[in-house]
Amino acid sequence: MRLKTLILLLLLGVTLCSAQQYGRASFYGKKFQGHIMANGQKFDRHALTCASRDFPLGTWLSVYYPRTGRKVNVLVTDKGPWVRGRILDLSEHAAYVLGLHPYGVDLVFVTLIEGG
């Protein structure tokens, strides 16, 4: 019984830890406007969306950018980024809201708001 409880707690701990991430985010815009995303819809660079390898499609995330102190909520609509060392690809509009746009790639905190 103790072993089952320990395994359950470890699994819950992993789940809770994966609800937050810290890492490099980038953004994509004009070049991908209108391309079909993993969710089957067309990419809109003016929407507050993102691509994530770790969070499922339809998940809402809060992205905090410590350099500017700004935060934005985005919907996971695509899979990616496929560049090593990055955890998130933001839409161009989300990057503007955060103030990340001039830098292209920078460190952000990502927190799960609502699963998809």
C-alpha positions as CSV (number, residue, x, y, z in Angstrom):
1,M,0.0,0.0,0.0
2,R,2.8,2.4,0.8
3,L,4.5,1.8,-2.5
4,K,1.3,2.6,-4.4
5,T,0.8,5.8,-2.4
6,L,4.5,6.8,-3.1
7,I,4.1,6.1,-6.8
8,L,0.9,8.2,-6.9
9,L,2.5,11.1,-5.1
10,L,5.5,11.0,-7.4
11,L,3.2,11.0,-10.4
12,L,1.2,13.9,-9.0
13,G,4.4,15.8,-8.3
14,V,5.6,15.4,-11.9
15,T,2.2,16.6,-13.1
16,L,2.3,19.7,-10.9
17,C,5.9,20.5,-11.9
18,S,5.1,20.3,-15.6
19,A,2.3,22.9,-15.2
20,Q,5.1,25.5,-15.1
21,Q,8.1,26.1,-17.3
22,Y,10.9,28.5,-17.7
23,G,12.8,28.8,-20.9
24,R,13.3,30.5,-24.2
25,A,10.4,31.7,-26.3
26,S,10.4,33.0,-29.8
27,F,7.6,34.2,-32.1
28,Y,6.4,33.7,-35.6
29,G,4.4,36.1,-37.8
30,K,4.1,37.2,-41.5
31,K,5.9,34.2,-43.0
32,F,3.4,31.8,-41.5
33,Q,0.2,33.8,-41.8
34,G,-2.6,31.6,-43.1
35,H,-0.7,28.3,-42.8
36,I,-2.6,25.4,-41.3
37,M,-1.7,24.7,-37.7
38,A,-1.9,21.4,-35.8
39,N,-5.4,22.2,-34.7
40,G,-6.6,22.4,-38.3
41,Q,-7.2,26.1,-38.3
42,K,-5.3,28.8,-40.2
43,F,-2.6,30.7,-38.3
44,D,-3.4,34.3,-37.5
45,R,-0.4,36.3,-36.4
46,H,-2.8,38.9,-34.8
47,A,-4.4,36.3,-32.4
48,L,-3.1,35.5,-28.9
49,T,-1.9,32.0,-29.6
50,C,1.3,29.9,-29.3
51,A,2.9,26.6,-30.3
52,S,4.1,24.2,-27.6
53,R,5.5,20.7,-27.6
54,D,4.6,20.0,-24.0
55,F,1.1,21.4,-23.5
56,P,-1.8,19.9,-25.4
57,L,-3.8,21.8,-28.1
58,G,-6.6,23.9,-26.6
59,T,-4.7,24.6,-23.4
60,W,-4.6,28.2,-22.1
61,L,-1.2,29.4,-20.8
62,S,-0.1,32.5,-19.0
63,V,3.2,33.8,-20.3
64,Y,5.2,36.2,-18.1
65,Y,8.2,38.1,-19.6
66,P,10.5,39.3,-16.7
67,R,12.4,41.8,-18.9
68,T,9.3,44.0,-19.2
69,G,7.2,42.6,-16.4
70,R,4.3,42.0,-18.8
71,K,2.0,39.0,-18.9
72,V,-0.3,37.6,-21.6
73,N,-2.7,34.6,-21.8
74,V,-2.3,32.5,-25.0
75,L,-4.1,29.5,-26.5
76,V,-2.0,26.5,-27.6
77,T,-3.1,26.0,-31.3
78,D,0.1,24.4,-32.8
79,K,2.9,22.1,-32.0
80,G,6.5,23.4,-31.8
81,P,8.9,25.1,-31.6
82,W,11.2,22.7,-33.4
83,V,14.3,24.7,-32.6
84,R,16.4,23.2,-29.9
85,G,16.4,25.0,-26.6
86,R,13.0,26.8,-27.0
87,I,9.8,26.0,-25.1
88,L,7.3,28.2,-26.9
89,D,6.6,29.9,-30.2
90,L,4.3,32.9,-29.7
91,S,2.1,34.6,-32.2
92,E,3.5,38.0,-33.4
93,H,0.7,39.8,-31.4
94,A,1.5,37.9,-28.2
95,A,5.2,38.9,-28.6
96,Y,4.1,42.6,-29.1
97,V,2.0,42.5,-25.9
98,L,4.9,41.1,-23.9
99,G,7.4,43.4,-25.4
100,L,9.5,40.5,-26.7
101,H,9.2,41.5,-30.3
102,P,12.4,43.6,-30.5
103,Y,14.5,40.7,-29.0
104,G,13.1,37.8,-31.1
105,V,14.0,35.2,-28.5
106,D,14.2,35.5,-24.7
107,L,13.4,33.8,-21.4
108,V,9.8,33.6,-20.2
109,F,7.8,31.9,-17.5
110,V,4.9,29.8,-18.7
111,T,2.1,28.6,-16.3
112,L,-0.8,26.4,-17.2
113,I,-4.2,28.2,-16.8
114,E,-6.7,25.7,-18.2
115,G,-6.1,22.3,-19.9
116,G,-7.5,21.5,-23.3
